[in-house]
Amino acid sequence: MKKITILFSLVFVSLTGCTDLAEEPKGLLAPESFFKSTTDVEAGIFGAYSQFVSVNLYGRELPVMLMLRSDMAAIGDLGTLADRKQIDEFDMDSQNDLSKNVWEAFYRTVSAANTAIEAAKSVKGDPVKKTSLEAEGRFIRAFSYFNLVRIFGDVPYLDKPVETTAQLNGVARTPVAQIYQSIEEDLLFARKNLPDRHTGDPRNRATSGTAATVLADVYLTQQQFDKAATEARYVINNASGLFNYRLEKNYQDLFNGTLAASIKEPIFVADWQNNLLGDGGINEDWLISQTRPRGLLPRSLSVVVPTMAVYNSWDARDYRRAVSFEDSVLINGQKVSIVKAASIPVKRPHIAKYYRFPGPQDAGDDRRADNDYHIYRYADVLLMAAEAIAESEGVNAEAIGYINAIRARARFNGKITTSFPADVTPQINATDFIKLVREERRLELAFEFKRWFDIKRWGILQESFTGPGAYETRPVDSNRDYLLPLPLNEIRLNSWTQNPGY
């Protein structure tokens, strides 16, 4: 394992990848100086991917931030870090370390991707392999910026490696619309030039299907429903053939670490048991400790806990409720309600998806779980397709069929098939169908880091936190709270205008 350190104006970037390149004590990284073959470029791609499984992104900070910002989860143990409570309570400022860490990690990813992209163009080797690696780097860059603009709004768009400090003089925030145009260009290139599957079919590397899935989400977020429908259909029509995607029969299997390597529903995951991305602050799954009840086992913190309204309002006939929540614990061999367990201080049902079946793990270390995080899975594509079709073409049998496929899976409880939730009937009107699709997303993708982005793109902040039936009541400001503040250090260094209200 070697480390290459890169100077970046916005953050100091460390790109760590498995490579046999000699370590150079330089502040600036020029691709032609370090990358001599497609093997080197691939190592650089792995270095970019490694940021996704770092503690500052899917290892802990990003999922915690997105879940706490939503209306389905809140702080359980009030003794946790103040930065987390500020995000949950919509009371944060520009000095919040949690959001700053996410900002910096995504820019480390962008920097690593930019370097790999340029290297792929310049090294000698098979042209098809070079183009595929460039496409993979462009996917990573596009996905990183897609997250950055949804969280922070206008951000600096950099698409070249930083080789001199002069490149960064006067760097400015780029308008969201312009960034989306670049995101789309990158994803279209990736969709065309990435393989349909990588050797071994790993789901933590982007493929053509991954790129089309994210592109559907990008179009849906911009309310370009016809384009979103096209991309989602492309994935669905090629799911069983090119991409090897399918809905798993048992919803619980999606969150069972023992089965993580064999299930076919995941499209893009954070994989904690891989040999590609190295170690040292990465490949550590912290959601086990963040979501497991304090008092149950060592390193159990009750940081992110469902609101009682979410649990109480979820129909108990829906098998997904049993999979999503842990509402009882074993005390001296006896099953006891969490609400009544004296040893559990946070007396609310907890999120079960990440700690119930973590898999064999490594020597019992609960930060090395086998259970992947689903960044995108096939059910998400069906939901996006149903929404996009209904919004662009109207409610038809195709859109209804996608929802009914998901509901049919939810009726199987691991042993028998029940009658709930029932199929959607053809008589449903457009308004009710869109409402139903939104609710189906909330239930199917519960605690999978989607809800905040859905609240944002649907523009339902006030309704979600102050309306009748809100799952979590918070004072929110629609002029401020759809975006997080830019880190104060960036404002001071670059003389940028802060997001409104901060």
C-alpha positions in Angstrom: 0.0 0.0 0.0 1.4 3.4 -1.0 0.1 6.8 -0.3 0.2 9.7 -2.7 -0.5 13.1 -1.3 -2.1 15.8 -3.4 -2.6 19.5 -2.7 -6.1 20.7 -3.2 -7.3 24.3 -2.6 -10.5 23.3 -1.0 -9.1 20.4 1.2 -5.8 18.6 1.5 -6.4 15.4 -0.3 -4.9 11.9 0.4 -5.4 9.4 -2.3 -4.7 5.9 -1.1 -4.7 3.1 -3.5 -3.2 -0.4 -3.9 -0.4 0.4 -6.2 3.3 -0.4 -6.7 4.2 3.1 -7.8 7.0 4.7 -5.9 6.0 7.1 -3.2 6.9 10.7 -4.2 7.0 13.5 -1.6 5.4 16.0 -3.8 2.5 18.4 -3.1 1.1 18.3 -6.6 0.1 15.3 -8.6 0.6 15.2 -12.4 -1.0 12.0 -13.9 1.8 11.5 -16.4 4.3 11.5 -13.5 2.7 8.5 -11.7 0.6 6.5 -14.1 2.5 4.4 -16.6 -0.1 1.6 -17.4 -3.7 0.8 -17.3 -2.9 -1.2 -14.2 -1.8 2.0 -12.5 -4.9 3.8 -13.6 -7.1 1.0 -12.3 -5.3 1.4 -8.9 -6.1 5.1 -9.0 -9.8 4.2 -9.7 -9.8 1.9 -6.6 -8.3 4.8 -4.7 -11.3 7.0 -5.7 -13.7 4.2 -4.8 -12.1 3.9 -1.4 -13.5 7.2 -0.3 -17.0 5.8 -0.6 -16.2 3.3 2.2 -14.3 5.8 4.3 -15.7 6.9 7.7 -16.5 10.3 6.3 -18.9 8.9 3.6 -20.8 5.6 3.7 -18.7 4.3 6.6 -20.6 6.6 9.0 -20.9 10.3 8.4 -23.0 10.5 5.2 -25.6 7.9 6.2 -25.9 9.3 9.7 -26.3 12.9 8.3 -28.9 11.8 5.7 -31.0 9.8 8.1 -31.0 12.4 10.8 -31.9 15.1 8.3 -35.0 13.1 7.3 -38.3 12.7 9.1 -38.0 9.0 9.9 -35.1 8.9 12.3 -33.8 11.1 15.1 -31.1 11.1 17.8 -31.7 8.4 20.3 -28.9 8.9 22.9 -28.9 12.6 23.5 -25.3 12.4 24.8 -24.0 12.0 21.3 -22.0 14.6 19.4 -23.5 18.1 19.2 -22.9 18.1 15.4 -25.3 15.3 15.0 -28.0 16.9 17.1 -27.7 20.1 15.2 -28.4 18.3 11.9 -31.3 16.4 13.4 -32.8 19.6 14.9 -32.2 21.9 11.8 -30.1 24.0 14.1 -26.7 23.7 12.4 -24.2 26.3 11.3 -21.2 26.5 9.0 -18.8 25.0 11.6 -20.6 21.7 11.8 -17.8 19.1 11.5 -20.1 16.3 10.2 -21.1 18.1 7.1 -17.6 19.5 6.6 -16.2 15.9 6.7 -18.7 14.9 4.0 -17.8 17.9 1.8 -14.1 17.1 2.1 -14.5 13.4 1.4 -16.5 14.0 -1.7 -13.8 16.4 -3.0 -11.1 13.9 -2.2 -13.1 11.5 -4.4 -13.5 14.0 -7.2 -9.8 14.8 -7.1 -8.8 11.1 -7.3 -11.3 10.6 -10.1 -10.0 13.5 -12.1 -6.5 12.3 -11.8 -7.5 8.8 -13.0 -9.5 10.1 -15.9 -6.6 12.1 -17.2 -4.2 9.2 -16.7 -6.5 6.9 -18.6 -6.2 9.2 -21.6 -2.4 9.4 -21.5 -1.1 6.0 -20.7 -0.3 3.4 -23.3 -2.5 0.3 -23.5 -5.6 -1.3 -24.9 -7.9 1.5 -26.2 -11.0 -0.3 -25.0 -9.6 -0.8 -21.5 -8.5 2.9 -21.4 -11.9 4.1 -22.4 -13.6 1.8 -19.8 -11.4 3.2 -17.0 -12.0 6.7 -18.1 -15.8 5.9 -18.0 -15.4 4.5 -14.5 -13.6 7.6 -13.3 -16.3 9.8 -14.9 -19.0 7.8 -13.1 -17.3 8.3 -9.7 -17.0 12.0 -10.4 -20.6 12.3 -11.5 -21.9 10.4 -8.5 -19.8 12.6 -6.2 -21.1 15.8 -7.7 -24.7 14.5 -7.7 -24.4 14.2 -3.9 -22.6 17.5 -3.5 -25.2 19.6 -5.3 -28.1 17.9 -3.6 -26.5 18.6 -0.2 -24.9 22.0 -0.7 -26.3 23.5 -3.9 -23.8 25.5 -6.0 -20.3 24.1 -5.4 -17.0 24.5 -7.3 -16.9 22.2 -10.3 -13.4 20.9 -11.0 -12.9 18.5 -13.8 -9.1 18.5 -14.1 -6.3 17.3 -11.8 -4.9 20.1 -9.7 -1.2 20.4 -10.7 -0.5 24.0 -9.8 -1.9 26.3 -7.2 -2.5 28.9 -10.0 -5.3 26.7 -11.2 -7.2 27.4 -8.0 -6.9 31.2 -8.0 -10.4 32.7 -8.0 -12.2 29.3 -8.0 -15.9 30.0 -7.7 -19.1 28.2 -7.0 -20.6 26.7 -10.1 -24.4 27.0 -10.6 -26.3 23.7 -10.0 -27.8 23.7 -13.5 -24.3 23.8 -15.0 -23.1 21.0 -12.8 -26.0 18.8 -13.7 -25.1 19.2 -17.3 -21.6 17.9 -16.6 -23.0 15.1 -14.4 -25.3 14.0 -17.3 -22.4 14.1 -19.8 -20.2 11.9 -17.5 -23.0 9.4 -16.9 -23.9 9.1 -20.6 -20.3 8.4 -21.3 -20.1 5.9 -18.5 -23.4 4.2 -19.7 -22.0 3.8 -23.2 -18.4 2.7 -22.3 -18.6 0.7 -19.0 -19.0 -3.0 -19.1 -22.4 -4.6 -18.4 -20.6 -6.7 -15.7 -17.1 -6.8 -14.2 -15.3 -10.1 -13.7 -16.9 -11.8 -10.7 -19.9 -9.4 -10.9 -19.0 -7.2 -7.9 -21.6 -4.6 -7.1 -19.2 -2.0 -5.7 -17.8 -1.1 -9.1 -19.9 0.8 -11.6 -21.2 -0.8 -14.8 -23.4 0.4 -17.6 -26.4 -0.5 -15.5 -25.1 1.4 -12.6 -24.6 4.5 -14.7 -28.1 4.3 -16.2 -29.6 3.9 -12.7 -27.9 7.0 -11.4 -28.8 8.8 -14.6 -32.5 8.0 -14.0 -32.2 9.4 -10.5 -30.4 12.5 -11.8 -33.2 13.1 -14.4 -35.9 12.4 -11.8 -34.4 14.9 -9.4 -34.5 17.6 -12.1 -38.1 16.6 -12.9 -37.2 15.5 -16.4 -39.6 12.6 -16.1 -39.5 11.4 -19.7 -35.7 11.0 -19.6 -35.9 9.3 -16.2 -38.4 6.8 -17.5 -36.2 6.0 -20.5 -33.1 5.3 -18.3 -35.1 3.2 -15.8 -36.7 1.2 -18.6 -33.2 0.6 -20.0 -32.2 -1.0 -16.7 -35.4 -3.0 -16.3 -35.4 -4.3 -19.9 -31.9 -5.5 -19.5 -32.0 -6.6 -15.9 -32.1 -10.3 -16.2 -29.9 -10.5 -19.2 -27.0 -8.0 -19.4 -27.0 -6.8 -15.8 -28.0 -9.8 -13.7 -30.4 -7.8 -11.5 -33.6 -9.1 -9.9 -35.9 -8.6 -7.0 -34.9 -11.0 -4.2 -37.8 -13.3 -3.0 -37.3 -12.5 0.7 -36.9 -8.8 1.7 -34.9 -9.9 4.8 -32.2 -11.4 2.6 -31.2 -7.9 1.4 -29.9 -7.2 4.9 -28.3 -10.5 5.8 -24.5 -10.4 5.6 -24.2 -14.1 5.1 -26.0 -13.7 1.7 -24.5 -10.4 0.6 -22.2 -12.0 -2.0 -25.0 -14.0 -3.7 -28.0 -11.7 -3.9 -28.8 -10.0 -7.3 -30.9 -7.0 -6.3 -28.0 -4.7 -5.4 -26.9 -2.4 -8.2 -24.3 -0.3 -6.4 -23.2 -0.9 -2.9 -20.7 0.0 -0.2 -18.9 -3.3 0.3 -17.1 -3.8 3.6 -15.5 -7.1 2.7 -13.5 -6.4 -0.4 -9.8 -6.8 -1.3 -9.6 -3.9 -3.8 -9.7 -0.8 -1.7 -7.1 -1.4 1.0 -7.4 -0.4 4.7 -6.6 2.4 7.1 -9.8 4.4 7.9 -11.8 2.6 5.2 -13.8 -0.6 4.9 -15.2 0.0 8.4 -18.9 -0.3 8.9 -20.0 2.0 11.7 -23.8 1.8 11.3 -23.9 -1.3 13.4 -22.7 0.7 16.4 -24.7 3.8 15.5 -28.0 2.0 15.2 -27.7 -0.9 17.8 -29.4 -0.3 21.2 -27.1 1.1 23.8 -26.8 -1.3 26.6 -27.3 -4.4 24.4 -23.6 -5.0 23.5 -20.3 -3.1 23.8 -20.0 -0.3 21.2 -23.8 0.1 20.8 -24.7 3.7 20.7 -28.4 4.3 19.8 -27.3 7.4 17.8 -29.8 7.1 14.9 -33.2 5.7 16.1 -36.6 5.7 14.3 -39.2 8.1 15.5 -42.1 6.4 17.4 -44.5 7.8 14.9 -42.8 6.0 12.0 -43.0 2.7 14.0 -46.5 3.2 15.2 -47.9 4.2 11.9 -46.4 1.3 9.9 -49.0 -1.4 9.3 -47.8 -4.5 11.2 -49.1 -6.7 8.4 -46.3 -5.4 6.2 -43.3 -7.7 6.5 -40.9 -4.9 5.7 -41.8 -3.4 9.1 -40.5 -6.5 10.9 -37.3 -6.4 8.8 -36.7 -2.7 9.3 -37.2 -2.5 13.1 -35.9 -4.3 16.2 -38.5 -3.8 18.9 -37.4 -6.4 21.3 -34.1 -7.8 22.7 -33.0 -10.9 24.4 -32.3 -10.5 28.2 -31.1 -13.6 30.0 -32.5 -15.7 27.2 -35.9 -14.0 27.4 -37.4 -11.8 24.6 -38.2 -8.4 26.2 -39.7 -5.3 24.5 -37.1 -2.6 24.1 -39.6 -0.2 25.7 -39.7 -2.3 28.8 -36.0 -3.5 29.0 -34.4 -1.9 32.0 -30.9 -2.2 30.5 -31.8 -0.3 27.3 -31.8 3.5 28.0 -33.3 4.6 24.7 -36.7 3.0 24.8 -37.7 3.1 21.2 -37.6 0.4 18.5 -34.3 0.6 16.7 -33.2 0.2 13.0 -32.5 -3.5 12.4 -31.2 -3.5 8.8 -27.5 -3.1 9.7 -26.9 -5.0 12.9 -29.5 -7.9 13.0 -27.6 -10.2 10.5 -24.1 -8.7 10.0 -22.6 -12.0 8.7 -19.5 -13.9 9.9 -17.5 -10.6 10.2 -13.7 -10.6 10.9 -12.8 -12.1 14.2 -16.0 -10.7 15.7 -15.1 -7.1 14.9 -18.4 -5.5 14.3 -16.9 -2.8 12.1 -16.0 -5.4 9.6 -19.5 -6.6 8.8 -20.3 -8.6 5.7 -23.7 -6.8 5.2 -23.4 -4.3 2.3 -25.1 -0.9 2.2 -27.4 -0.6 -0.8 -26.7 2.7 -2.5 -29.0 1.6 -5.3 -30.9 -1.6 -5.7 -33.3 -2.9 -8.3 -36.5 -2.1 -6.3 -35.4 1.5 -6.4 -35.3 1.4 -10.2 -38.8 0.0 -10.3 -40.0 2.8 -8.0 -38.2 5.4 -10.1 -39.7 4.0 -13.3 -43.3 4.0 -11.8 -42.9 7.6 -10.7 -41.4 8.8 -13.9 -43.9 7.1 -16.1 -46.8 8.3 -14.1 -45.5 11.9 -14.2 -44.7 11.9 -17.9 -47.2 9.5 -19.5 -49.9 9.1 -16.9 -50.8 6.0 -14.8 -50.7 2.9 -17.0 -50.4 -0.8 -16.5 -46.6 -0.7 -16.7 -46.2 1.8 -13.9 -48.8 -0.1 -11.8 -47.0 -3.4 -12.5 -43.7 -2.1 -11.1 -45.4 -1.2 -7.8 -47.3 -4.5 -7.6 -44.0 -6.4 -8.1 -42.6 -4.7 -5.1 -45.7 -5.2 -3.1 -45.9 -8.9 -4.1 -42.4 -9.4 -2.6 -43.5 -7.6 0.6 -46.3 -10.1 1.0 -43.8 -13.0 1.5 -42.7 -13.0 5.1 -40.0 -15.6 4.7 -42.3 -18.5 5.3 -45.7 -17.9 3.7 -47.3 -15.4 1.4 -49.9 -13.1 3.0 -52.5 -10.8 1.5 -51.0 -7.5 2.6 -50.1 -5.1 1.0 -52.7 -5.6 -1.7 -52.0 -4.9 -5.4 -52.7 -1.5 -6.8 -55.9 -1.6 -8.9 -56.1 -0.2 -12.5 -58.8 2.2 -11.4 -56.5 4.4 -9.4 -56.3 8.1 -10.4 -53.0 9.9 -11.1 -53.0 12.0 -7.9 -53.5 9.0 -5.7 -51.0 6.9 -7.6 -48.2 9.5 -7.2 -49.0 9.7 -3.5 -48.9 5.9 -3.3 -45.6 5.7 -5.1 -44.1 8.2 -2.7 -45.3 6.2 0.3 -44.0 3.0 -1.2 -40.6 4.6 -1.5 -40.7 5.6 2.1 -41.5 2.0 3.2 -39.5 0.0 0.8 -36.3 2.1 1.2 -36.7 2.9 4.9 -33.4 3.9 6.5 -31.4 3.4 3.3 -30.4 7.1 3.0 -33.0 8.0 0.4 -35.7 9.8 2.4 -34.0 13.2 2.8 -33.3 13.4 -0.9 -36.9 12.5 -1.7 -38.2 15.2 0.7 -36.0 17.7 -1.1 -36.9 16.8 -4.6 -40.6 16.7 -3.9 -40.4 20.0 -2.1 -42.3 18.7 1.0 -40.1 20.1 3.8 -42.9 22.0 5.6 -45.4 19.2 5.2 -42.9 16.6 6.5 -41.9 18.4 9.6 -44.8 20.7 10.6 -47.9 19.3 8.8 -50.6 17.0 10.3 -49.3 13.5 10.7 -45.6 14.5 10.6 -43.4 11.7 11.8 -40.9 14.1 13.4 -41.8 17.7 14.4 -39.1 20.3 13.8 -39.0 24.0 13.1 -38.0 24.3 9.5 -37.4 27.1 7.1 -38.0 26.4 3.4 -35.7 29.3 2.4 -32.8 27.7 4.3 -33.1 24.1 5.2 -33.2 22.3 1.8 -29.4 23.0 1.7 -26.7 22.6 4.3 -24.2 25.4 4.9 -20.9 25.4 3.1 -18.0 24.8 5.6 -16.9 28.1 7.2 -13.3 27.4 6.3 -14.2 27.4 2.6 -16.1 30.6 2.9 -13.1 32.3 4.5 -10.5 30.9 2.1 -12.5 31.6 -1.1 -14.7 34.6 -0.2 -17.8 32.8 -1.3 -21.3 33.8 -0.4 -22.8 31.4 2.1 -26.1 29.5 1.4 -29.2 31.5 2.5 -30.0 31.6 6.2 -26.7 30.5 7.5 
